[in-house]
Structure formats: C-alpha cells, structure tokens
C-alpha cells in the first residue's frame, strides 16, 4: 500500500513540474460593420445615382428620361409657333395698290396653331422643375400625377391644332377642284414651306407627348406595386 501511494505522489509531482499545456485560443470574430457602413450599403454604396438597382432606381431613370424628353419637345413646339407666326409673303408681280399677300393671321386655323404650340412650349418649361422633383424624390406620386394630367391636356391641344393646320396646308398645296379652291403654293412658296415645316414639327412634339404620358403612367403603376 505504501509503495502504491509513493508512486502516485511521484506521478503527481512529475506532471506538476511540466509547463501547462494551453489550448489554442479561438480566433476573434470579424467585427460587424459600423452603422454608417451599413447605411451606405443599404443606399447603394458606390453605385451611380441613376443606376441603383431596385424599384427606386428604375423610377429615377424614368424620371431622368422624362426630363430629357421635355427638353427635346420644347424645340419643335417653339419652332412651330415661331415659324408660323412669322410666315408672311407678298407677291412682287403686282403693283403697289393691287397685291396678293399671305399671312398666318389671315387663317384662323393658323392663329389657333400658333397659340397652341406657344402654350405647349410654355408648359414644357414650367414642367421642368416638377420633372426634376421626380428624379430627386422618385416616390412623389402626386408630382407624377400632375405631369400626367398636364401632358394629356397638351397632347389633345397640340394634336387638334396640328390636325387643323395640316388640313389647311393640304388645301394650299393641292387645292380642291370640286370646291374651286385653287392651290396657292404655286405662288406663295415661302409661306407654304414655313407652314408645312411647322406642322411636321408639331406632330413630332405630339409623339414626344405620347411617350411622356406612357412614362408617367408606368411610373405611377410601379409606385403602386
């Protein structure tokens, strides 16, 4: 019994003299990103302003295209109003007391055409700040709804004016034998060229207005989803 106890004591002393074996310490976990980093990742980080993914980025891109189209449509409407409003031609083959003259205000249709295009051009300028708001705040549904209503009114107004002016331009070019309407464009070349170009420009503005209406309707639909 005594020998057994002595061996046990020696065994304990032997192990006690050895250096304690330490287990490998667990590696510290990666630090969680701070709050500013999380907010930056949530908002898109370094992704460009107009190319961020998701519904908000899609709406912002459509609003940017809407702004560009309004700038594009301003040119044709203003050009149509100026070209028609300054169309004035007098035939030089007659005397001072006997002249033939063609002016836009001789035709009520052209007066309406000039007024409609001038109103459309002014509306496009006034709508630019609202379009910019759509880029900065893509969830602003009220602004997009106001633009949709205004674009619809303008497309109806400009379409009516351009269609009426196109009828007058057609008669001026070809006349009407049954009604004994003689074509005047064989004499008033400059007048007919200016008014014809103005009608074409006005119809181009109508196409742009239609695209604007589709964009506004699509943006409102995406906000409701």
Backbone as numpy.savetxt, mean C-alpha at the origin, in Angstrom:
# Nx Ny Nz CAx CAy CAz Cx Cy Cz
39.06 -63.24 69.01 38.23 -62.03 69.01 39.08 -60.79 69.01
40.21 -60.86 69.80 41.06 -59.69 69.86 41.77 -59.43 68.56
42.16 -60.47 67.85 42.82 -60.29 66.56 41.90 -59.71 65.51
40.69 -60.12 65.59 39.72 -59.60 64.62 39.48 -58.12 64.84
39.38 -57.74 66.07 39.15 -56.32 66.36 40.34 -55.49 65.96
41.55 -56.02 66.19 42.75 -55.28 65.83 42.84 -55.08 64.34
42.49 -56.08 63.57 42.52 -55.94 62.10 41.52 -54.91 61.64
40.42 -54.91 62.31 39.40 -53.94 61.91 39.86 -52.53 62.18
40.55 -52.34 63.29 41.04 -51.00 63.61 42.09 -50.58 62.64
42.97 -51.47 62.23 44.00 -51.14 61.25 43.38 -50.79 59.92
42.35 -51.50 59.55 41.67 -51.21 58.28 41.05 -49.82 58.29
40.48 -49.48 59.44 39.84 -48.17 59.54 40.87 -47.08 59.49
42.03 -47.30 60.20 43.07 -46.27 60.20 43.67 -46.10 58.83
43.81 -47.22 58.11 44.40 -47.14 56.76 43.56 -46.32 55.80
42.31 -46.55 55.87 41.42 -45.79 54.96 41.28 -44.36 55.38
41.42 -44.13 56.65 41.30 -42.74 57.12 42.47 -41.91 56.69
43.67 -42.53 56.50 44.83 -41.76 56.08 44.83 -41.36 54.64
44.02 -41.99 53.87 43.95 -41.66 52.44 43.16 -40.37 52.22
43.46 -39.75 51.11 42.74 -38.50 50.78 41.32 -38.83 50.38
40.39 -38.06 50.80 38.98 -38.35 50.45 38.76 -38.17 48.95
38.05 -39.12 48.45 37.73 -39.11 47.02 36.49 -38.24 46.83
36.63 -37.22 46.07 35.51 -36.31 45.81 34.90 -36.64 44.46
33.63 -36.64 44.41 32.92 -36.87 43.14 32.95 -35.62 42.29
32.88 -35.83 40.99 32.90 -34.68 40.07 31.70 -33.78 40.30
31.96 -32.52 40.46 30.87 -31.57 40.71 30.03 -31.39 39.46
28.74 -31.33 39.58 27.89 -31.15 38.39 28.15 -29.80 37.73
28.17 -29.81 36.40 28.38 -28.57 35.66 27.22 -27.62 35.88
27.51 -26.35 36.08 26.40 -25.39 36.28 25.56 -25.25 35.01
24.29 -25.17 35.20 23.37 -25.03 34.05 23.56 -23.67 33.39
23.28 -23.63 32.08 23.42 -22.38 31.34 22.47 -21.34 31.90
22.98 -20.17 32.04 22.16 -19.10 32.61 21.02 -18.76 31.67
19.86 -18.58 32.25 18.69 -18.22 31.45 18.86 -16.82 30.90
18.36 -16.55 29.70 18.49 -15.22 29.11 17.78 -14.18 29.96
18.37 -13.06 30.02 17.78 -11.98 30.80 16.50 -11.48 30.15
15.78 -10.62 30.86 14.49 -10.13 30.37 14.62 -9.32 29.10
15.61 -8.40 28.97 15.72 -7.65 27.69 15.98 -8.56 26.50
16.81 -9.63 26.73 17.09 -10.54 25.62 15.84 -11.30 25.22
15.04 -11.73 26.23 13.80 -12.43 25.91 12.85 -11.53 25.14
12.75 -10.26 25.55 11.87 -9.35 24.83 12.34 -9.13 23.40
13.67 -9.06 23.21 14.20 -8.87 21.86 13.91 -10.07 20.98
14.04 -11.30 21.59 13.73 -12.50 20.82 12.26 -12.56 20.48
11.42 -12.10 21.42 9.99 -12.13 21.15 9.59 -11.17 20.06
10.23 -10.02 19.99 9.89 -9.00 19.01 10.55 -9.19 17.66
11.38 -10.17 17.51 11.96 -10.44 16.20 13.44 -10.27 16.14
14.10 -9.71 17.22 15.55 -9.63 17.23 16.06 -8.76 16.10
16.99 -9.31 15.33 17.60 -8.56 14.26 16.89 -8.68 12.93
15.68 -9.24 12.91 14.93 -9.37 11.66 14.46 -7.99 11.21
14.55 -7.67 9.93 14.10 -6.35 9.46 12.66 -6.07 9.84
12.34 -4.78 9.92 11.04 -4.33 10.41 9.88 -4.88 9.59
10.04 -4.91 8.26 8.94 -5.31 7.38 8.95 -6.79 7.05
9.99 -7.53 7.47 10.09 -8.93 7.10 9.92 -9.87 8.29
9.43 -9.39 9.40 9.22 -10.26 10.55 8.08 -11.22 10.28
8.25 -12.44 10.72 7.27 -13.48 10.44 6.02 -13.27 11.27
4.99 -13.98 10.90 3.75 -13.90 11.64 2.74 -12.98 10.97
1.54 -12.97 11.57 0.45 -12.16 11.01 0.76 -10.68 11.06
1.46 -10.23 12.11 1.76 -8.80 12.22 2.72 -8.35 11.12
3.72 -9.17 10.82 4.63 -8.82 9.73 3.94 -8.81 8.38
3.00 -9.72 8.18 2.26 -9.76 6.92 1.41 -8.50 6.75
0.75 -8.08 7.82 -0.06 -6.87 7.75 0.80 -5.64 7.51
1.97 -5.62 8.13 2.86 -4.46 7.95 3.36 -4.38 6.50
3.63 -5.53 5.89 4.05 -5.53 4.48 2.93 -5.03 3.58
1.71 -5.47 3.84 0.58 -5.00 3.04 0.36 -3.51 3.21
0.57 -3.00 4.42 0.43 -1.56 4.64 1.51 -0.79 3.89
2.70 -1.34 3.81 3.77 -0.68 3.06 3.46 -0.66 1.57
2.92 -1.77 1.03 2.51 -1.80 -0.38 1.37 -0.82 -0.62
0.47 -0.71 0.36 -0.63 0.25 0.25 -0.10 1.67 0.13
0.91 2.00 0.91 1.50 3.34 0.84 2.13 3.60 -0.53
2.84 2.63 -1.06 3.47 2.80 -2.38 2.42 2.97 -3.47
1.35 2.20 -3.42 0.30 2.30 -4.45 -0.40 3.65 -4.40
-0.54 4.22 -3.23 -1.17 5.54 -3.14 -0.28 6.61 -3.77
1.01 6.48 -3.57 1.92 7.42 -4.23 1.88 7.23 -5.74
1.79 5.98 -6.19 1.73 5.70 -7.63 0.44 6.23 -8.24
-0.68 6.05 -7.54 -1.97 6.49 -8.09 -2.10 8.00 -8.11
-1.34 8.70 -7.30 -1.43 10.16 -7.28 -1.00 10.75 -8.62
0.01 10.17 -9.26 0.50 10.69 -10.53 -0.54 10.68 -11.64
-1.18 9.54 -11.93 -2.18 9.52 -13.01 -3.38 10.44 -12.77
-3.86 10.49 -11.52 -5.01 11.34 -11.26 -4.67 12.82 -11.43
-3.53 13.22 -10.91 -3.13 14.62 -11.07 -2.83 14.95 -12.53
-2.17 14.04 -13.24 -1.86 14.27 -14.65 -3.12 14.37 -15.49
-4.11 13.52 -15.20 -5.37 13.56 -15.94 -6.09 14.88 -15.73
-6.11 15.36 -14.48 -6.79 16.62 -14.20 -6.07 17.80 -14.87
-4.75 17.81 -14.82 -4.00 18.92 -15.42 -4.08 18.89 -16.94
-3.92 17.70 -17.53 -3.94 17.59 -18.98 -5.28 18.01 -19.56
-6.36 17.59 -18.92 -7.68 17.97 -19.43 -8.00 19.42 -19.12
-7.61 19.88 -17.95 -7.92 21.26 -17.59 -7.17 22.29 -18.40
-6.07 21.92 -18.99 -5.29 22.85 -19.82 -5.45 22.60 -21.32
-6.39 21.74 -21.68 -6.60 21.46 -23.11 -7.41 22.60 -23.74
-6.78 23.28 -24.62 -7.41 24.42 -25.31 -6.73 24.57 -26.67
-7.53 24.49 -27.72 -6.97 24.58 -29.07 -7.91 25.39 -29.95
-7.31 26.26 -30.75 -8.07 27.10 -31.68 -7.52 26.89 -33.07
-8.42 26.69 -34.02 -7.99 26.51 -35.41 -7.50 27.84 -35.97
-6.39 27.79 -36.64 -5.76 29.01 -37.16 -6.10 29.30 -38.62
-6.99 28.53 -39.21 -7.29 28.74 -40.63 -8.41 29.74 -40.83
-9.02 30.20 -39.74 -10.13 31.13 -39.87 -9.69 32.52 -39.43
-10.54 33.48 -39.70 -10.22 34.86 -39.36 -10.41 35.10 -37.87
-10.11 36.32 -37.44 -10.20 36.64 -36.03 -11.63 36.64 -35.53
-12.57 37.00 -36.39 -13.97 37.08 -35.98 -14.71 35.79 -36.24
-14.09 34.81 -36.85 -14.77 33.56 -37.17 -13.77 32.43 -36.90
-13.85 31.87 -35.69 -12.90 30.85 -35.28 -13.63 29.66 -34.67
-12.97 28.52 -34.77 -13.43 27.32 -34.09 -12.45 27.02 -32.96
-13.00 26.82 -31.80 -12.17 26.61 -30.62 -12.71 25.45 -29.80
-11.82 24.66 -29.27 -12.20 23.52 -28.43 -11.53 23.68 -27.07
-12.34 23.74 -26.02 -11.84 23.83 -24.65 -12.56 22.80 -23.80
-11.93 22.43 -22.69 -12.52 21.37 -21.86 -13.83 21.84 -21.22
-13.93 23.16 -20.90 -15.15 23.63 -20.25 -16.31 23.79 -21.23
-16.07 23.54 -22.52 -17.19 23.48 -23.46 -17.98 22.19 -23.31
-17.41 21.21 -22.63 -18.06 19.91 -22.43 -18.25 19.70 -20.92
-19.49 19.65 -20.46 -19.72 19.40 -19.02 -19.11 18.09 -18.54
-19.00 17.12 -19.43 -18.39 15.85 -19.05 -16.93 16.03 -18.67
-16.21 16.85 -19.43 -14.81 17.08 -19.12 -14.64 17.90 -17.83
-15.58 18.79 -17.57 -15.53 19.53 -16.31 -15.67 18.57 -15.13
-16.61 17.66 -15.24 -16.78 16.64 -14.19 -15.54 15.75 -14.10
-14.96 15.44 -15.23 -13.77 14.60 -15.27 -12.60 15.27 -14.54
-12.39 16.56 -14.78 -11.32 17.29 -14.12 -11.57 17.35 -12.61
-12.81 17.64 -12.23 -13.12 17.75 -10.80 -12.93 16.41 -10.09
-13.37 15.32 -10.71 -13.26 14.01 -10.08 -11.80 13.60 -9.89
-10.98 13.82 -10.89 -9.57 13.45 -10.76 -8.84 14.34 -9.77
-9.21 15.62 -9.72 -8.59 16.51 -8.74 -8.97 16.10 -7.32
-10.23 15.72 -7.12 -10.65 15.25 -5.79 -9.92 13.96 -5.42
-9.78 13.06 -6.39 -9.07 11.80 -6.12 -7.60 12.05 -5.77
-6.96 12.98 -6.47 -5.57 13.30 -6.16 -5.43 13.89 -4.76
-6.34 14.80 -4.40 -6.31 15.35 -3.05 -6.57 14.30 -1.98
-7.48 13.40 -2.27 -7.76 12.32 -1.31 -6.53 11.43 -1.10
-5.81 11.13 -2.16 -4.63 10.28 -2.05 -3.56 10.94 -1.17
-3.41 12.25 -1.29 -2.44 12.95 -0.44 -2.88 12.90 1.02
-4.16 13.13 1.28 -4.65 13.12 2.65 -4.64 11.73 3.27
-4.70 10.70 2.45 -4.73 9.33 2.98 -3.34 8.80 3.30
-2.29 9.49 2.89 -0.93 8.99 3.15 -0.62 8.87 4.65
-0.96 9.85 5.49 -0.69 9.66 6.93 -1.42 8.46 7.53
-2.65 8.19 7.07 -3.37 7.02 7.57 -2.69 5.72 7.14
-2.16 5.73 5.93 -1.43 4.55 5.48 -0.16 4.33 6.28
0.51 5.41 6.67 1.71 5.30 7.51 1.34 4.73 8.88
0.20 5.13 9.41 -0.27 4.59 10.68 -0.47 3.08 10.57
-0.95 2.62 9.41 -1.11 1.19 9.21 0.20 0.43 9.24
1.29 1.09 8.86 2.62 0.45 8.93 3.11 0.40 10.37
2.98 1.51 11.08 3.48 1.57 12.46 2.62 0.71 13.39
1.31 0.78 13.19 0.38 0.00 14.03 -0.46 -0.90 13.14
0.05 -2.08 12.82 -0.69 -2.95 11.89 -2.01 -3.49 12.43
-2.25 -3.36 13.72 -3.50 -3.85 14.29 -4.58 -2.77 14.36
-4.32 -1.61 13.80 -5.30 -0.52 13.82 -6.37 -0.78 12.77
-7.41 -1.49 13.14 -8.46 -1.87 12.20 -9.30 -0.68 11.77
-9.51 0.28 12.66 -10.36 1.43 12.34 -9.75 2.24 11.20
-8.44 2.43 11.23 -7.77 3.19 10.18 -7.91 2.48 8.84
-7.72 1.19 8.84 -7.85 0.43 7.59 -9.28 0.44 7.07
-10.25 0.44 7.97 -11.65 0.50 7.56 -11.98 1.85 6.93
-11.44 2.93 7.49 -11.66 4.26 6.92 -11.06 4.35 5.51
-9.87 3.80 5.34 -9.25 3.80 4.01 -10.06 2.97 3.02
-10.60 1.87 3.48 -11.42 1.03 2.60 -12.65 1.79 2.12
-13.31 2.50 3.02 -14.50 3.27 2.63 -14.12 4.39 1.67
-13.06 5.12 1.99 -12.63 6.21 1.11 -12.21 5.72 -0.27
-11.48 4.61 -0.32 -11.06 4.06 -1.62 -12.26 3.62 -2.45
-13.26 3.06 -1.80 -14.46 2.64 -2.53 -15.19 3.83 -3.14
-15.31 4.91 -2.37 -15.96 6.11 -2.90 -15.16 6.68 -4.07
-13.84 6.71 -3.95 -13.01 7.27 -5.01 -13.05 6.43 -6.28
-13.08 5.11 -6.14 -13.09 4.27 -7.34 -14.41 4.43 -8.09
-15.49 4.64 -7.35 -16.78 4.88 -8.02 -16.76 6.24 -8.72
-16.24 7.26 -8.05 -16.21 8.60 -8.64 -15.32 8.66 -9.88
-14.11 8.13 -9.78 -13.18 8.20 -10.91 -13.65 7.31 -12.06
-14.23 6.17 -11.76 -14.74 5.30 -12.83 -15.86 5.98 -13.60
-16.77 6.64 -12.88 -17.87 7.34 -13.56 -17.33 8.46 -14.44
-16.39 9.23 -13.92 -15.84 10.35 -14.69 -15.06 9.86 -15.90
-14.24 8.82 -15.72 -13.44 8.31 -16.83 -14.32 7.67 -17.90
-15.37 6.99 -17.50 -16.27 6.37 -18.48 -17.01 7.42 -19.30
-17.49 8.47 -18.62 -18.18 9.54 -19.36 -17.23 10.26 -20.30
-16.00 10.53 -19.85 -15.04 11.20 -20.71 -14.62 10.30 -21.88
-14.55 8.99 -21.63 -14.20 8.07 -22.72 -15.25 8.08 -23.82
-16.52 8.23 -23.46 -17.57 8.31 -24.48 -17.41 9.56 -25.34
-17.09 10.69 -24.71 -16.90 11.92 -25.47 -15.67 11.82 -26.37
-14.61 11.23 -25.86 -13.40 11.07 -26.66 -13.66 10.15 -27.86
-14.46 9.13 -27.66 -14.77 8.23 -28.77 -15.54 8.96 -29.87
-16.54 9.75 -29.46 -17.30 10.51 -30.46 -16.41 11.54 -31.14
-15.50 12.15 -30.39 -14.60 13.13 -31.00 -13.68 12.48 -32.03
-13.30 11.25 -31.81 -12.42 10.56 -32.75 -13.17 10.01 -33.96
-14.29 9.34 -33.72 -14.99 8.62 -34.79 -16.30 9.26 -35.21
-16.88 10.09 -34.36 -18.16 10.70 -34.69 -19.29 9.68 -34.67
-20.44 10.08 -35.21 -21.60 9.20 -35.29 -22.41 9.61 -36.51
-22.39 8.79 -37.51 -23.06 9.14 -38.76 -24.57 9.18 -38.60
-25.14 8.31 -37.82 -26.59 8.31 -37.65 -27.08 9.58 -36.96
-26.30 10.10 -36.03 -26.68 11.33 -35.34 -26.10 12.57 -36.00
-25.40 12.38 -37.14 -24.77 13.49 -37.86 -23.74 14.22 -37.00
-23.02 13.44 -36.19 -21.95 14.01 -35.38 -20.64 13.81 -36.13
-20.03 14.92 -36.48 -18.80 14.86 -37.26 -17.61 14.73 -36.30
-16.66 13.86 -36.58 -15.46 13.77 -35.72 -14.65 15.05 -35.79
-14.27 15.56 -34.64 -13.54 16.83 -34.59 -12.03 16.61 -34.45
-11.62 15.37 -34.21 -10.19 15.14 -34.00 -9.37 15.28 -35.28
-10.03 15.28 -36.42 -9.29 15.49 -37.66 -8.79 16.93 -37.78
-9.38 17.82 -36.97 -8.94 19.22 -36.96 -8.26 19.59 -35.64
-8.83 19.16 -34.52 -8.28 19.49 -33.20 -7.40 18.33 -32.72
-6.22 18.23 -33.28 -5.34 17.11 -32.94 -4.82 17.22 -31.50
-4.35 18.39 -31.13 -3.79 18.55 -29.79 -4.82 18.34 -28.70
-6.02 18.86 -28.90 -7.09 18.70 -27.92 -7.42 17.23 -27.72
-7.53 16.49 -28.81 -7.90 15.08 -28.72 -6.78 14.25 -28.10
-5.55 14.59 -28.40 -4.44 13.82 -27.82 -4.36 14.00 -26.31
-4.56 15.21 -25.85 -4.48 15.47 -24.42 -5.63 14.80 -23.67
-6.82 14.93 -24.18 -7.96 14.32 -23.50 -7.91 12.79 -23.56
-7.45 12.24 -24.67 -7.34 10.78 -24.77 -6.32 10.24 -23.77
-5.17 10.90 -23.69 -4.18 10.47 -22.70 -4.67 10.61 -21.27
-5.45 11.64 -21.01 -5.99 11.83 -19.67 -6.96 10.72 -19.30
-7.76 10.29 -20.24 -8.70 9.19 -19.97 -7.96 7.90 -19.67
-6.90 7.62 -20.42 -6.11 6.41 -20.17 -5.47 6.47 -18.77
-4.92 7.62 -18.41 -4.31 7.77 -17.09 -5.34 7.60 -15.98
-6.54 8.09 -16.21 -7.58 7.96 -15.19 -7.99 6.51 -14.99
-8.06 5.75 -16.07 -8.40 4.33 -15.92 -7.27 3.56 -15.23
-6.04 3.97 -15.43 -4.93 3.36 -14.68 -5.08 3.61 -13.18
-5.50 4.82 -12.83 -5.74 5.12 -11.41 -6.88 4.28 -10.86
-7.89 4.01 -11.68 -8.99 3.14 -11.24 -8.47 1.75 -10.90
-7.59 1.21 -11.72 -7.01 -0.12 -11.44 -6.24 -0.12 -10.12
-5.50 0.95 -9.87 -4.75 1.03 -8.61 -5.70 1.12 -7.42
-6.79 1.86 -7.57 -7.77 1.94 -6.50 -8.40 0.57 -6.21
-8.64 -0.20 -7.23 -9.20 -1.54 -7.03 -8.23 -2.41 -6.23
-6.94 -2.33 -6.57 -5.94 -3.09 -5.81 -5.89 -2.62 -4.36
-6.01 -1.31 -4.14 -6.01 -0.79 -2.77 -7.20 -1.32 -1.98
-8.35 -1.41 -2.62 -9.53 -1.94 -1.93 -9.32 -3.40 -1.56
-8.74 -4.17 -2.46 -8.47 -5.59 -2.16 -7.47 -5.73 -1.01
-6.45 -4.90 -0.99 -5.48 -4.96 0.10 -6.12 -4.61 1.44
-6.95 -3.57 1.46 -7.60 -3.19 2.71 -8.54 -4.27 3.21
-9.31 -4.87 2.29 -10.22 -5.94 2.69 -9.45 -7.16 3.21
-8.35 -7.48 2.56 -7.53 -8.61 3.02 -6.91 -8.34 4.37
-6.45 -7.12 4.60 -5.84 -6.78 5.89 -6.86 -6.83 7.02
-8.07 -6.34 6.76 -9.11 -6.40 7.79 -9.50 -7.85 8.07
-9.55 -8.67 7.04 -9.88 -10.09 7.24 -8.80 -10.79 8.07
-7.55 -10.50 7.84 -6.46 -11.12 8.58 -6.49 -10.68 10.06
-6.93 -9.47 10.33 -6.99 -9.01 11.71 -8.09 -9.72 12.48
-9.16 -10.10 11.80 -10.27 -10.74 12.46 -10.02 -12.23 12.72
-9.05 -12.81 12.01 -8.76 -14.23 12.18 -7.97 -14.46 13.47
